[in-house]
């Protein structure tokens, strides 16, 4: 199979080349859409250059969204709100995916100055972590694999019991700046105004009609605290994107999640849920499944500075192979 590889250093060119295959209509998962990666890059705290790789073979495509860091390190374009990071495949079956991915990562190793590639939260359950690790290893990289963040999922069940005296307004558009800063305040009350990526996505999803923001007022929380959450609903699926309480009130966040859960089932026809690791401490009863991930670090063996990690990767892989066998 003949595979053509190319990379883009700006999103406009990449979006033109994609011809819609990475847009909302073609990609049901938020974290697989080019609009998500663009928002992450445009609102990064440090100015960086994107490195967007694509491999094509006929109609089959593979995409990998990275950014150039300092000292020759490439990083995945991702944030803590991402439930997962993985290559995006279009019109590719299981046999084609590794054939598309391999030339991309081989090309990365040949690029001048590239020392390391960091890919956090690559899902284990769908085979992405194994696929990516094998592709890098086959291309001559030394890969270290560590446990990553745990995502959560579940299906719609019975409506959750909610006290009648604690109503939480649910809005579908991004509020004014003062309200947004309160909405994204973290434990301890510090304003997370740096969450510009989250705001950009919320504005985008509000325009598309998929945004659901729940806010539990201080009077309802009972102790001066508020809780706020940002959910997205699309095609019967809810993505739990952000949760916060200025004083770390877990109970308030649980109560708000129950109200949003009931709302999206009743009004939006939601039948399934996905949540990132920010929700893992809430023990929400409708998120019954855990989705493991791995943080993958790929080291260019041609670089002397990587010698220690190359040796460590080889030892870890031998141990891993022994356990699997």
C-alpha positions as CSV (number, residue, x, y, z in Angstrom):
1,X,0.0,0.0,0.0
2,X,1.4,3.4,-1.0
3,X,1.2,6.0,1.7
4,X,1.7,9.7,1.3
5,X,2.8,11.7,4.3
6,X,2.8,15.4,4.8
7,X,2.7,17.9,7.6
8,X,1.2,21.4,8.1
9,X,2.5,24.2,10.3
10,X,-0.8,26.2,10.4
11,X,-4.4,25.2,10.9
12,X,-5.8,27.0,7.9
13,X,-3.9,24.9,5.5
14,X,-4.7,21.7,7.5
15,X,-8.4,22.5,7.5
16,X,-8.4,23.1,3.7
17,X,-6.6,19.8,3.2
18,X,-9.0,17.9,5.5
19,X,-12.0,18.9,3.4
20,X,-14.5,18.4,6.2
21,X,-13.4,15.0,7.4
22,X,-12.4,16.5,10.8
23,X,-15.5,18.7,11.2
24,X,-18.5,18.2,13.5
25,X,-20.6,16.3,11.0
26,X,-17.9,13.7,10.4
27,X,-16.5,13.4,13.9
28,X,-19.0,12.7,16.7
29,X,-16.3,13.0,19.5
30,X,-15.3,16.6,20.4
31,X,-11.7,15.7,21.0
32,X,-11.3,14.3,17.4
33,X,-12.4,17.5,15.7
34,X,-10.0,20.0,14.2
35,X,-11.9,22.9,15.9
36,X,-10.9,21.4,19.3
37,X,-7.2,21.2,18.4
38,X,-7.3,24.7,16.9
39,X,-8.8,26.1,20.1
40,X,-6.2,24.3,22.2
41,X,-3.4,25.8,20.1
42,X,-4.8,29.3,19.8
43,X,-5.2,29.6,23.6
44,X,-2.0,27.9,24.7
45,X,-0.3,29.8,27.6
46,X,2.9,29.9,25.7
47,X,3.2,30.7,22.0
48,X,4.0,27.6,20.0
49,X,4.0,26.3,16.4
50,X,1.7,23.5,15.5
51,X,2.9,20.4,13.8
52,X,0.0,18.6,12.1
53,X,0.8,15.4,10.4
54,X,-1.4,13.5,7.9
55,X,-0.9,10.2,6.0
56,X,-3.2,9.2,3.2
57,X,-3.6,6.0,1.2
58,X,-6.5,6.4,-1.2
59,X,-9.5,7.5,0.9
60,X,-7.9,6.4,4.2
61,X,-6.3,9.0,6.3
62,X,-4.5,9.4,9.7
63,X,-4.0,12.7,11.5
64,X,-1.8,13.5,14.4
65,X,-1.9,16.9,16.1
66,X,1.3,18.0,17.9
67,X,3.0,21.3,18.9
68,X,6.6,22.2,18.9
69,X,8.0,22.8,22.4
70,X,11.4,23.9,23.6
71,X,14.6,21.8,23.3
72,X,13.3,19.6,20.5
73,X,10.3,18.2,22.3
74,X,7.0,17.7,20.5
75,X,3.8,17.7,22.6
76,X,0.3,16.5,21.9
77,X,-2.2,19.3,21.5
78,X,-4.3,18.5,24.5
79,X,-5.6,19.9,27.8
80,X,-6.8,18.5,31.2
81,X,-10.3,18.7,29.8
82,X,-9.5,16.2,27.0
83,X,-10.9,12.8,27.9
84,X,-8.3,11.3,25.6
85,X,-5.7,12.0,23.0
86,X,-5.1,9.7,20.0
87,X,-4.4,9.7,16.3
88,X,-7.6,10.3,14.2
89,X,-8.3,7.8,11.5
90,X,-10.7,8.4,8.6
91,X,-12.0,5.6,6.3
92,X,-9.3,3.2,7.8
93,X,-9.9,-0.3,9.0
94,X,-7.9,-2.1,11.7
95,X,-5.4,-3.4,9.1
96,X,-4.9,0.0,7.5
97,X,-4.4,2.1,10.7
98,X,-0.9,0.9,11.6
99,X,0.2,1.2,7.9
100,X,-0.8,4.9,8.0
101,X,0.6,5.7,11.4
102,X,4.1,4.2,10.9
103,X,5.4,6.5,8.2
104,X,4.2,9.5,10.2
105,X,6.2,8.7,13.3
106,X,9.2,7.5,11.2
107,X,9.2,10.9,9.5
108,X,9.2,12.6,12.9
109,X,12.4,10.8,13.9
110,X,14.1,12.1,10.7
111,X,13.2,15.7,11.4
112,X,16.1,17.9,12.5
113,X,16.2,18.7,16.1
114,X,13.4,16.4,17.3
115,X,14.5,14.7,20.5
116,X,11.3,13.5,22.2
117,X,7.5,13.2,21.7
118,X,5.1,13.4,24.6
119,X,1.6,12.0,24.2
120,X,-0.5,12.0,27.4
121,X,-3.8,10.1,28.0
122,X,-3.7,7.8,25.0
123,X,-6.6,5.3,25.6
124,X,-5.9,1.7,26.4
125,X,-9.3,0.1,26.0
126,X,-9.7,1.0,22.3
127,X,-6.2,-0.2,21.4
128,X,-4.9,3.3,20.7
129,X,-2.0,3.1,23.3
130,X,-0.7,-0.2,21.9
131,X,-1.1,1.0,18.3
132,X,0.8,4.2,18.9
133,X,3.5,2.5,21.0
134,X,4.1,-0.2,18.4
135,X,4.3,2.4,15.6
136,X,6.9,4.5,17.4
137,X,8.9,1.4,18.4
138,X,8.9,0.0,14.9
139,X,10.1,3.4,13.6
140,X,13.1,3.3,15.8
141,X,11.9,5.3,18.8
142,X,12.4,4.1,22.4
143,X,9.0,4.3,24.1
144,X,8.3,4.6,27.8
145,X,4.7,3.8,28.9
146,X,3.2,5.1,32.2
147,X,-0.3,5.1,33.6
148,X,-2.3,8.2,32.5
149,X,-5.5,9.9,33.5
150,X,-8.6,7.8,33.9
151,X,-11.7,8.8,32.0
152,X,-15.2,7.8,33.0
153,X,-18.3,6.7,31.0
154,X,-21.8,5.4,31.5
155,X,-25.2,4.9,30.1
156,X,-28.5,6.6,31.0
157,X,-30.5,4.9,33.7
158,X,-33.0,6.1,36.2
159,X,-33.3,9.8,37.0
160,X,-31.3,10.8,40.1
161,X,-33.2,12.1,43.2
162,X,-32.8,15.8,43.7
163,X,-34.1,18.0,46.5
164,X,-36.9,20.4,45.4
165,X,-35.3,23.3,47.2
166,X,-32.0,23.3,45.3
167,X,-32.8,24.3,41.7
168,X,-29.8,25.0,39.5
169,X,-30.4,27.1,36.4
170,X,-29.1,25.5,33.2
171,X,-28.0,27.9,30.5
172,X,-27.0,27.3,26.9
173,X,-24.8,30.2,26.1
174,X,-21.5,31.5,27.6
175,X,-22.3,34.2,30.2
176,X,-20.7,37.6,30.7
177,X,-17.0,37.8,31.7
178,X,-17.7,38.2,35.4
179,X,-20.0,35.2,35.5
180,X,-17.6,33.1,33.4
181,X,-14.7,33.8,35.8
182,X,-17.0,32.7,38.7
183,X,-18.0,29.7,36.7
184,X,-14.4,28.6,36.1
185,X,-13.1,29.4,39.6
186,X,-11.2,26.6,41.2
187,X,-10.9,25.2,44.7
188,X,-9.7,28.1,46.9
189,X,-11.5,30.6,44.8
190,X,-8.7,31.4,42.4
191,X,-10.1,32.5,39.0
192,X,-9.0,30.2,36.3
193,X,-9.2,32.9,33.6
194,X,-6.5,31.1,31.8
195,X,-9.1,28.5,30.7
196,X,-9.4,30.3,27.3
197,X,-9.6,27.0,25.5
198,X,-12.6,26.0,27.5
199,X,-14.3,29.4,26.8
200,X,-13.6,29.2,23.1
201,X,-15.1,25.7,22.9
202,X,-18.1,26.8,25.1
203,X,-18.8,29.7,22.7
204,X,-18.5,27.4,19.7
205,X,-20.8,24.8,21.2
206,X,-23.2,27.4,22.4
207,X,-23.6,28.6,18.8
208,X,-24.2,24.9,17.8
209,X,-26.8,24.4,20.5
210,X,-25.0,21.7,22.4
211,X,-23.8,23.7,25.4
212,X,-25.3,23.0,28.9
213,X,-23.9,25.0,31.8
214,X,-25.2,24.3,35.3
215,X,-24.7,26.7,38.2
216,X,-25.7,26.0,41.8
217,X,-26.1,29.3,43.6
218,X,-24.5,29.9,46.9
219,X,-27.9,30.0,48.7
220,X,-28.7,26.5,47.4
221,X,-25.4,25.1,48.4
222,X,-26.1,26.2,52.0
223,X,-22.6,27.1,53.1
224,X,-21.7,30.0,50.8
225,X,-20.2,27.8,48.1
226,X,-21.3,27.4,44.5
227,X,-20.8,24.6,42.1
228,X,-20.6,24.9,38.3
229,X,-20.3,22.4,35.5
230,X,-20.0,22.5,31.7
231,X,-21.5,19.7,29.7
232,X,-22.0,19.2,26.0
233,X,-24.8,17.2,24.4
234,X,-24.6,15.9,20.8
235,X,-26.3,13.0,19.1
236,X,-27.5,11.4,22.3
237,X,-24.2,11.7,24.1
238,X,-23.2,14.0,26.9
239,X,-19.5,15.0,27.4
240,X,-18.8,16.3,30.9
241,X,-16.1,18.9,30.3
242,X,-15.6,20.9,33.5
243,X,-16.6,20.9,37.1
244,X,-15.6,23.3,39.9
245,X,-16.5,24.6,43.3
246,X,-14.6,27.6,44.7
247,X,-14.2,25.9,48.1
248,X,-13.9,22.3,46.8
249,X,-17.4,21.3,47.9
250,X,-17.8,17.8,46.5
251,X,-21.4,17.4,47.7
252,X,-22.5,20.6,45.8
253,X,-20.8,19.3,42.6
254,X,-22.6,15.9,43.0
255,X,-25.9,17.6,43.5
256,X,-25.4,19.8,40.4
257,X,-24.3,16.7,38.3
258,X,-27.5,14.9,39.3
259,X,-29.6,17.9,38.1
260,X,-27.7,18.1,34.8
261,X,-28.0,14.3,34.4
262,X,-31.8,14.5,34.7
263,X,-32.0,17.5,32.5
264,X,-30.0,16.1,29.5
265,X,-31.9,12.8,29.7
266,X,-35.3,14.4,29.9
267,X,-34.8,17.3,27.5
268,X,-31.9,16.2,25.2
269,X,-32.5,12.5,24.9
270,X,-29.0,11.6,26.1
271,X,-28.3,7.9,26.5
272,X,-24.6,7.8,27.2
273,X,-22.0,9.9,29.1
274,X,-18.2,10.5,29.0
275,X,-16.3,12.5,31.6
276,X,-12.7,13.5,32.0
277,X,-10.5,12.9,35.1
278,X,-11.8,16.2,36.6
279,X,-14.9,14.3,37.6
280,X,-13.2,11.2,39.0
281,X,-13.4,12.4,42.6
282,X,-17.1,12.9,42.6
283,X,-18.2,9.2,42.6
284,X,-21.1,9.9,40.3
285,X,-23.4,6.8,40.1
286,X,-24.2,7.1,36.4
287,X,-20.4,7.0,35.5
288,X,-19.9,3.3,36.1
289,X,-17.1,2.5,33.7
290,X,-13.4,3.6,33.9
291,X,-11.3,4.0,30.8
292,X,-7.6,3.6,31.4
293,X,-5.0,5.6,29.4
294,X,-1.2,5.7,29.1
295,X,1.2,8.6,28.9
296,X,3.6,7.7,26.1
297,X,7.1,9.2,25.9
298,X,9.0,8.5,22.7
299,X,12.8,9.1,22.7
300,X,14.9,9.5,19.6
301,X,17.7,7.0,20.1
302,X,20.0,9.0,17.8
303,X,20.3,11.6,20.6
304,X,23.0,10.9,23.1
305,X,21.1,12.8,25.8
306,X,18.3,10.2,25.5
307,X,20.7,7.2,26.3
308,X,19.3,6.7,29.9
309,X,15.7,6.8,28.8
310,X,16.4,4.5,25.8
311,X,17.9,1.9,28.2
312,X,15.1,2.3,30.6
313,X,12.5,1.9,27.8
314,X,14.2,-1.3,26.7
315,X,14.1,-2.8,30.2
316,X,10.5,-1.8,30.7
317,X,9.5,-3.3,27.4
318,X,11.2,-6.6,28.3
319,X,9.4,-6.7,31.6
320,X,6.1,-5.9,29.9
321,X,6.6,-8.6,27.3
322,X,7.5,-11.1,30.1
323,X,4.3,-10.2,32.0
324,X,2.1,-10.5,28.8
325,X,3.6,-13.9,28.1
